[in-house]
Amino acid sequence: MATTRVTSNVITIERHILHEQEAFPDASGTLTQVLYDIALAGKLIASRTTRAGLADILGAAGQENVQGEEVQKLDLYAQQTIFQLNDHTGRLAVMASEEEQDLIHIPEQYPTGKYVLLFDPLDGSSNIDFNVSVGTIFAIYRRVSASGPGTLEDVLQKGSEIVAGGYVVYGSSTMLVYTAGHGVYGFTLDPSIGEFLLSHENIRLPDPPMYYSVNQGYEKYWTEGIKRYTRWLQGEEGASRSLSLRYIGSMVSDIHRTLLAGGVFYYPADTRDPKKPHGKLRLLYEANPMAYVIEQAGGYASTGRGPLRDVEPLDLHQRTPLFLGNRDLVEKAEEFIAKHDG
């Protein structure tokens, strides 16, 4: 299925990141430390998700987030964990989260640093009560402001400016996948020792691909181009091959499968509300980090009309249509949309 090679050597995530840092003699180690903090957050969140059925952390917390979605108890824990591990280190200028309306500023008593952290603390949290895999998504940028407290300009950067990004998937095992622009690597958490160990080295999207992943329950709301593209994936519309449908409904899990098995994940805009033509997924917290991972693994990410990495963010909670996976499959989506949707 996947073309990744499972390594036989025991390499911890710390050892791997330090090895990667050695390729940059002028590196200060700050980015390395930020990645360590994210890995630690992943361990802490994993400790809660794996016993969610036993602890009093299932269900809703009785409030809504900025997206108008009911906040789950684990959402709150994940949000607080990531913030508290990063608010005092002096490595970050500012943070932003899918769960927060405004920028997350570094408390005044702590120094600010040169990096910016954007994150979705617990993607797919509506699936928690059903024991479906969920995940954390993150992207790291260099600040663009000179010094002092981070600004909105530091956060509203294009996906092409990401310096490191990835996700943690909490499932039958906990796996952290990240890239700093030099290959995609996967680490699986060994709960017996509490450490992430390298399990998937230099991940590349397999070819031929196996699956397409989309919520086909919304097909009646799609444009003609999207409908025809889906039929092409199924072996119609002149296709020379067909893919099988797989869809979990947890973005991290669906894209993780796409990364390892090959294929395409897409969440298009639909016609239900012409005033909101931009889809559901958040550009900064979901689309850009996942697009970065997929492209570093040899794939391509698009809005359906051009590269996602070139989209200029205008708002903290901007949404976007998203197509990502094997390049030829995503480019075919662009062709169908250009031909049939104008």
N, C-alpha and C positions, 0 to 999 in steps of 0.2 A: 504494500500500500504506500507507505512513506519511503522517501529516499534518504531519510536521516540516518546517521550511523550512531548507534548507542555505544558510548565509550566504555572501555573496560577499566580505565584508570579512575581512581577516586580523586576527583577534583572538586573542591568546595567552591561556592560562588565567590568567596573572598579571594581565594587563590586565583581564580579565573579573571576577576576584575583587575587585580593587581598585575597579572600578566599582560592584560590588554593595555594597562596604563604604561607599561614599560616601552611601548611603541612610540610614546610621546615624551621625550626627555624633558620638555619644559612643563609637563603637567604638574599641577600643584597637589593633586590628590583629592581636591574638593569634590569633583564629580563622582569619584569613586566612593567617597563617604556618603553622598546623597543616595547613591544606588544601594549601599549597605543599609541605610535607614529605611528604604523602601522594602528591602528584603526582610528586615526585622518586622516592619509593619505587616507584611504578608504572613509571617509566622504567627504573630499575635492574632490576626484576624482568622487565620486557619484554625487556631485553637478554639475559637468560638463557633465557627461554622461546622466543625466536625462533631460538636456536641449540642447543636441547636435543638435537637429533639428532646434533650434532657434538661437544658437550662431554660430559664425564663427569658429567652431572647427571641422567641418566635413571634410572628405577627406584627401588627402595626403599632406605631408609637403614638398615634393620635394626633398627628400634625401633618401638614403638607410641605413639600419642598418647593423651591422656586419654580419647578416645572409643573406644579399643580398636582403632583403625584403624592400619594400617601407614603410617608416616610416609615420604613421598617426599623425595628429596634436594632438589628444588626447594621443597618445603614448608619445610624448614629454612632455606634461603637467604632465602625470603620473610619468614619469621618474624624472622630476625636482622636483616634489612634494615630492616623497619618499626620494630623496637625501637631499633636503633642510631641511626636518624634522629630519634627522639623522646625518648630517655631523658635527654638533657642540656640541653634547650632552655629549661626553666623554664616551659613552656606547659602541661604536663600534670601532673595530680595522681597519676594511676595509669593503667595500661592493663590490658586483659584480652584473651586470645586463645583461639580454639577449640583451639589446640594446647597450651595450658598448663593444668595442673590448678588452679592458684591465681592470685591476683592477680599482675600484673606490676608490682612497685613501682619507683618512680624510685630509682636508686642514691643513697645517703645523701650523697654528695659534691656532688650537683646540687640546685638549687632545684626546688620544686614549683609548679605553676600552677593555673589555675582550670578547666581542661577535663579530660575523661576520654575516652580513646580505646578503643573496642572493635573488634576486627577478626578476620576470617577471612583469614589471609595468602594462602592459595591454595586457593580453593574448586574442587572438581572435579579434584583432583590425581591421582586414580586414572586419569584420562583422558590424562595427559601422554604416556605411552608410545605412544598411538595418534594423536597429533597433533590432538587435539580441544581446542577452546577451553577455557581455564580462566580464573579471575579472582580478584581481591581484593575483599573487601567490608568496609566500615567505617561506623562510627557515632560521632558526637561528641556528648557531653553536657557540661553544666556540672556541676561538682562540687557536692554538697550539704553536705559537711562544711566547716567554717569555714576550716581551714588545716592545714598539716602534711602528713604522708603521706596519700595517698588511702586510702579505706576500702571495705569491701564495699558499704556503703550507697551510695557514689558510683557504683558499677557496676550495682547492681540497681535500675535505674530503668525505668519503663514506656516503651514506644516513643513515647508522646505527648510525652516530654520531650526527644527528640532535637533538637539545634540544627542539625546538618548531617550528611549521610550520602550514601552512594553506593557505587560499585563501579568497578573497572577490569577490562575484559575483554581478555584476550590471545588474539587470533585472527588472521585474515588481516591485520587491522590492530589496533593497540592503542587502545582507546577508554576514556576516563574520563568517567563520568556522575555528576553530583553535584547536590544541592540543599541550599540553606540556608534553605528555607522560602519561597522566592519564585520558584518555577519550577524546572524541571529542564533542565539543560544538558549537552550532550555535546561532548567534545573528543577529536579524533583526533590521535594522535602522528605527527608528520612525522619519520621517522627520519633524514632528510637534514640536519635542523637540530636534532634532539633536543628538539622543543618540542611541547606540546599546543596545537592550534589549534581554535577554536570551529567545529564542523561541524554541530551540531544545536541550534537555538535554541528555547527554550521548548517543550520536548517535551510533547505531550498524547497520551493514548491515543486512537488512531483509532476511529471509529465509522462504519460497522459493523466489528466485530472479525473477525479472520480465523481464528485458531487456538486450539485448546485444547492444553495441554501437561501430560502426566501419564505416569507409568510404568505403562502399562496391563498390564504383565506381572504386577503385583501384584493385579489385579482380583479374583481368587478370594479374597483376604483382606479385601476391602472390605465395609463394611456395606451394607445394602440401599439406604439413602439415597444413598450415593456411587455405587453401581452405576446407580441410576435417573437420577441427575444426569448421569452420563456418557452414558447413552443419550439424554437430552434434548439434550446438546450435539451428539450425532450426528444429531439431527433426529427422534428418537422421543419418546415420553412427552408428546405434545401440543405439541412445539416447532414454531415457525413458521419456523425456519431451522436450518441445521446448520453446524458449524465443522469444519475439517480438523485432524487430529492431527499435531502436530510435537513431538518429544521428543528432546533431545540427551543428557540425563543429566548435564549440567554446569549447575548451578542458575543461575549468572551468565548463561550463554549463553541458556538457556531464558527467563529473565525479561527479558533484553535484547530478545529477539525479541518477547515479549509487549508490552513497552513501545512498540516501534516499529510493530508490525503490529496490535496490539489483540487481545484474547482473554483467556484465563484460564490461569494456572499453578496447579496444586494438588498438594500432597503430603499426603494424608490419613493419619490413624492407620489401623491395620488390626487384624485380629482374631487375628493369629498369637500374640500374647502379651497376654492380658487384663490382666496386671499392669503393662503399659507402654502405656497408652492415649493417649500424647501425641505420637505421630508420630516422625519422624526428625530433622527440621530443628531447628537450635539457635535458640532464641528471640532471644538477645542478639546473636549473631554473623552470622546469616543472615536470619532472618525479619523482625526489626524494621527493620534498615536497608533491606532491599528493599521492605518495606511502606511505609516513609516515602517512598521514591522514587516508587512507584506512586501513592500517594495525592496527592503533590504534582503528579503528572501528570494528576490528575482521576479516578483509579481508587479502589479500595477494597480493603482487606485484612482477612481474617477468619480466625478459628480454625475456622469452620464453624458456630459458635454465637454469634458476636458479634465486635465489633471487636478486632483483634489489638492495636491500640495501647493498649487498656485492661487487658491482661494484666499482673498484678503479678508480676515475676520473684522467685523464691524461691531460685534456685540458679544458679551461674555457667554451668552446662552444661545448663540446662533445655531440654527439647524441646517442640515444639508442632505440631499440624496447621496447615496453611497453605493458604489460598485467596486469590489476589490477581489483579487485572486489572480489566477494565471493570466498573463498579459493578453493572450489571444482571445480569451473569453470576455474580458472587460472591454477590449477594443471592439468586439462584435456588438456589445451592448451600445456603445457609442454610435456604431453604424446604424443600428435599428432605430435609435432615438432620432438621429439626424434625418433619416429617410422618412419616418412615419409621423414624427411629432413636430417637425418644422424647426 
